[in-house]
Amino acid sequence: MSTVEEIERAINSLTPEQIEQLYQWLDEHHPQRADVRLASDLAAGRFDDRISRALDEYEAGRTRPL
């Protein structure tokens, strides 16, 4: 049996609380590429103009709940 198969079997035996803990650990130690890219883009200010425009629209009352 491969290590991946062993991990899959172990994950399948986890409780819902343990699965949530696993997700949290994975998010902290192995973020998804999109998350890393988004964090980088936010830190670099690449969305500042869009965020500002969205906030302006909200404050002017030109938005609606999803």
Distance bins in CASP14 RR format, pairs under 12 A and 6 or more apart:
PFRMAT RR
TARGET T0000
AUTHOR 0000-0000-0000
RMODE 2
METHOD distances of the structure
MODEL  1
1 7 0 0 0 0 0 1 0 0 0 0 0
1 8 0 0 0 0 1 0 0 0 0 0 0
1 9 0 0 0 0 1 0 0 0 0 0 0
1 10 0 0 0 0 0 1 0 0 0 0 0
2 8 0 0 0 0 1 0 0 0 0 0 0
2 9 0 0 0 0 0 1 0 0 0 0 0
3 9 0 0 0 0 0 1 0 0 0 0 0
3 10 0 0 0 0 0 1 0 0 0 0 0
4 10 0 0 0 0 0 1 0 0 0 0 0
4 11 0 0 0 0 0 1 0 0 0 0 0
5 11 0 0 0 0 0 1 0 0 0 0 0
5 12 0 0 0 0 0 1 0 0 0 0 0
6 12 0 0 0 0 0 1 0 0 0 0 0
6 13 0 0 0 0 0 1 0 0 0 0 0
7 13 0 0 0 0 0 1 0 0 0 0 0
7 14 0 0 0 0 0 1 0 0 0 0 0
7 22 0 0 0 0 0 1 0 0 0 0 0
7 26 0 0 0 0 0 1 0 0 0 0 0
8 14 0 0 0 0 0 1 0 0 0 0 0
10 18 0 0 0 0 1 0 0 0 0 0 0
10 19 0 0 0 0 0 1 0 0 0 0 0
10 22 0 0 0 0 1 0 0 0 0 0 0
11 18 0 0 0 0 1 0 0 0 0 0 0
11 19 1 0 0 1 0 0 0 0 0 0 0
11 21 0 0 0 0 0 1 0 0 0 0 0
11 22 1 0 0 1 0 0 0 0 0 0 0
11 23 0 0 0 0 0 1 0 0 0 0 0
11 26 0 0 0 0 0 1 0 0 0 0 0
12 18 0 0 0 0 0 1 0 0 0 0 0
12 19 0 0 0 0 1 0 0 0 0 0 0
12 22 0 0 0 0 0 1 0 0 0 0 0
13 19 0 0 0 0 0 1 0 0 0 0 0
13 22 0 0 0 0 0 1 0 0 0 0 0
14 20 0 0 0 0 1 0 0 0 0 0 0
14 21 0 0 0 0 1 0 0 0 0 0 0
14 22 1 0 0 1 0 0 0 0 0 0 0
14 23 0 0 0 0 0 1 0 0 0 0 0
14 25 0 0 0 0 0 1 0 0 0 0 0
15 21 0 0 0 0 1 0 0 0 0 0 0
15 22 0 0 0 0 0 1 0 0 0 0 0
16 22 0 0 0 0 0 1 0 0 0 0 0
16 23 0 0 0 0 0 1 0 0 0 0 0
17 23 0 0 0 0 0 1 0 0 0 0 0
17 24 0 0 0 0 0 1 0 0 0 0 0
18 24 0 0 0 0 0 1 0 0 0 0 0
18 25 0 0 0 0 0 1 0 0 0 0 0
19 25 0 0 0 0 0 1 0 0 0 0 0
19 26 0 0 0 0 0 1 0 0 0 0 0
20 26 0 0 0 0 0 1 0 0 0 0 0
20 27 0 0 0 0 0 1 0 0 0 0 0
21 27 0 0 0 0 0 1 0 0 0 0 0
21 28 0 0 0 0 0 1 0 0 0 0 0
22 28 0 0 0 0 0 1 0 0 0 0 0
22 29 0 0 0 0 0 1 0 0 0 0 0
22 30 0 0 0 0 0 1 0 0 0 0 0
23 29 0 0 0 0 0 1 0 0 0 0 0
23 30 0 0 0 0 0 1 0 0 0 0 0
23 31 0 0 0 0 0 1 0 0 0 0 0
23 32 0 0 0 0 0 1 0 0 0 0 0
24 30 0 0 0 0 0 1 0 0 0 0 0
24 31 0 0 0 0 0 1 0 0 0 0 0
25 31 0 0 0 0 0 1 0 0 0 0 0
26 32 0 0 0 0 1 0 0 0 0 0 0
26 35 0 0 0 0 0 1 0 0 0 0 0
27 35 1 0 0 1 0 0 0 0 0 0 0
27 36 0 0 0 0 0 1 0 0 0 0 0
27 39 0 0 0 0 0 1 0 0 0 0 0
28 35 0 0 0 0 0 1 0 0 0 0 0
30 36 0 0 0 0 1 0 0 0 0 0 0
31 37 0 0 0 0 1 0 0 0 0 0 0
31 38 0 0 0 0 1 0 0 0 0 0 0
31 39 1 0 0 1 0 0 0 0 0 0 0
31 40 0 0 0 0 0 1 0 0 0 0 0
32 38 0 0 0 0 1 0 0 0 0 0 0
32 39 0 0 0 0 0 1 0 0 0 0 0
33 39 0 0 0 0 0 1 0 0 0 0 0
33 40 0 0 0 0 0 1 0 0 0 0 0
34 40 0 0 0 0 0 1 0 0 0 0 0
34 41 0 0 0 0 0 1 0 0 0 0 0
35 41 0 0 0 0 0 1 0 0 0 0 0
35 42 0 0 0 0 0 1 0 0 0 0 0
36 42 0 0 0 0 0 1 0 0 0 0 0
36 43 0 0 0 0 0 1 0 0 0 0 0
37 43 0 0 0 0 0 1 0 0 0 0 0
37 44 0 0 0 0 0 1 0 0 0 0 0
37 46 0 0 0 0 0 1 0 0 0 0 0
37 47 0 0 0 0 0 1 0 0 0 0 0
38 44 0 0 0 0 0 1 0 0 0 0 0
38 45 0 0 0 0 0 1 0 0 0 0 0
38 46 0 0 0 0 1 0 0 0 0 0 0
38 47 0 0 0 0 1 0 0 0 0 0 0
39 45 0 0 0 0 0 1 0 0 0 0 0
39 46 0 0 0 0 0 1 0 0 0 0 0
39 47 0 0 0 0 0 1 0 0 0 0 0
40 46 0 0 0 0 1 0 0 0 0 0 0
40 47 0 0 0 0 0 1 0 0 0 0 0
41 47 1 0 0 1 0 0 0 0 0 0 0
41 48 0 0 0 0 0 1 0 0 0 0 0
41 50 0 0 0 0 0 1 0 0 0 0 0
41 51 0 0 0 0 0 1 0 0 0 0 0
42 48 0 0 0 0 1 0 0 0 0 0 0
42 50 0 0 0 0 0 1 0 0 0 0 0
42 51 0 0 0 0 1 0 0 0 0 0 0
45 51 0 0 0 0 1 0 0 0 0 0 0
45 52 0 0 0 0 0 1 0 0 0 0 0
47 53 0 0 0 0 0 1 0 0 0 0 0
47 54 0 0 0 0 1 0 0 0 0 0 0
47 55 0 0 0 0 0 1 0 0 0 0 0
48 54 0 0 0 0 0 1 0 0 0 0 0
48 55 0 0 0 0 0 1 0 0 0 0 0
49 55 0 0 0 0 0 1 0 0 0 0 0
49 56 0 0 0 0 0 1 0 0 0 0 0
50 56 0 0 0 0 0 1 0 0 0 0 0
50 57 0 0 0 0 0 1 0 0 0 0 0
51 57 0 0 0 0 0 1 0 0 0 0 0
51 58 0 0 0 0 0 1 0 0 0 0 0
52 58 0 0 0 0 0 1 0 0 0 0 0
52 59 0 0 0 0 0 1 0 0 0 0 0
53 59 0 0 0 0 0 1 0 0 0 0 0
53 60 0 0 0 0 0 1 0 0 0 0 0
53 62 0 0 0 0 0 1 0 0 0 0 0
53 63 0 0 0 0 0 1 0 0 0 0 0
54 60 0 0 0 0 0 1 0 0 0 0 0
54 61 0 0 0 0 0 1 0 0 0 0 0
54 62 0 0 0 0 0 1 0 0 0 0 0
54 63 1 0 0 1 0 0 0 0 0 0 0
55 61 0 0 0 0 0 1 0 0 0 0 0
55 62 0 0 0 0 0 1 0 0 0 0 0
55 63 0 0 0 0 1 0 0 0 0 0 0
56 62 0 0 0 0 1 0 0 0 0 0 0
56 63 0 0 0 0 0 1 0 0 0 0 0
57 63 1 0 1 0 0 0 0 0 0 0 0
57 64 0 0 0 0 0 1 0 0 0 0 0
58 64 0 0 0 0 0 1 0 0 0 0 0
58 65 0 0 0 0 0 1 0 0 0 0 0
END
